[in-house]
Amino acid sequence: MAVPPAAFEWYRDDHRPLESDNTLRIKNEKTRSLLLFTNVTEKHFGNYTCFASNRLGASNASMLLFRPGAIKGRGVSLHAGMSVGVSVWLSLSAVLLLKV
């Protein structure tokens, strides 16, 4: 999110993600940018970074989209049986608050 409105760019592991196969979509609105996944597969896992810039400056934020079972710690783990939709929600639920 950015106020005033910003120009947004998304990258996955230092490359711009492709929207050609309809499983990934970037939705840019005035003050926010959304990265939307459908039918998540192995090819989607990785580090995603959003760059935002407006007349006040520029900022970026990153998030990791991980496969179920990839995170373990403090006695809690995400099991392989957990739905991919839930792991995507967990990964992407952190709101990017870009203070630019």
C-alpha positions in Angstrom: 0.0 0.0 0.0 1.2 3.5 -0.7 -0.2 7.0 -0.1 -0.2 9.0 -2.3 -0.8 6.5 -5.1 2.3 4.8 -6.4 3.7 2.9 -9.4 4.2 -0.7 -8.4 6.5 -3.4 -9.8 6.6 -7.1 -8.7 9.6 -9.4 -8.9 10.0 -13.1 -8.1 13.6 -14.1 -7.3 14.9 -11.0 -9.2 12.8 -11.6 -12.3 9.4 -10.2 -13.2 6.7 -12.8 -12.7 4.9 -14.0 -15.8 1.1 -13.6 -16.0 0.8 -15.6 -19.2 -0.5 -18.9 -17.8 -3.5 -17.4 -15.8 -2.3 -18.8 -12.5 -0.7 -15.6 -11.4 -2.2 -12.1 -11.7 -1.0 -8.7 -10.6 -3.8 -6.3 -9.8 -2.7 -2.7 -9.4 -5.1 -0.2 -7.8 -4.5 3.4 -6.9 -2.9 2.9 -3.5 -2.2 -0.8 -3.4 -1.0 -3.7 -5.5 -2.2 -7.3 -5.2 -0.4 -10.5 -6.2 -3.1 -13.1 -6.9 -2.5 -16.8 -7.3 -4.8 -19.6 -8.5 -3.8 -23.3 -8.7 -0.5 -22.8 -6.9 2.2 -25.2 -8.0 5.9 -25.7 -7.4 6.8 -23.1 -9.9 5.1 -20.4 -7.8 7.2 -20.9 -4.6 9.9 -18.3 -4.0 10.6 -14.8 -2.8 8.3 -12.0 -4.1 9.3 -8.4 -3.8 7.1 -5.4 -4.5 8.7 -2.0 -5.4 6.6 1.1 -5.0 7.5 4.7 -5.9 5.6 7.9 -5.8 6.4 11.6 -5.6 7.6 11.2 -1.9 10.1 8.4 -2.6 10.4 4.7 -3.1 10.3 1.6 -1.0 10.1 -2.2 -1.2 8.9 -5.2 0.7 9.4 -8.9 0.3 7.5 -12.0 1.2 8.2 -15.7 0.8 5.7 -18.1 -0.7 6.6 -21.5 0.6 5.4 -25.0 0.1 3.4 -26.7 3.0 5.7 -28.3 5.5 8.6 -25.8 4.7 8.3 -23.9 8.0 9.1 -25.5 11.3 9.8 -24.0 14.6 8.7 -23.5 18.2 7.1 -26.9 18.1 4.7 -25.9 15.3 4.9 -26.9 11.7 2.8 -26.7 8.6 2.0 -30.2 7.6 2.1 -31.4 4.0 -1.6 -32.3 4.3 -2.5 -28.7 4.9 -4.2 -27.2 1.9 -2.1 -25.1 -0.4 -4.7 -22.3 -0.2 -4.1 -22.0 3.5 -0.3 -21.8 3.1 -0.7 -19.2 0.4 -3.0 -17.2 2.7 -0.5 -17.5 5.5 2.3 -16.3 3.2 0.4 -13.5 1.7 -1.7 -12.3 4.6 1.0 -9.9 5.7 0.0 -6.6 4.2 2.7 -4.7 2.4 2.6 -1.3 4.1 5.0 0.8 2.0 5.7 4.1 3.7 6.5 6.3 0.6 
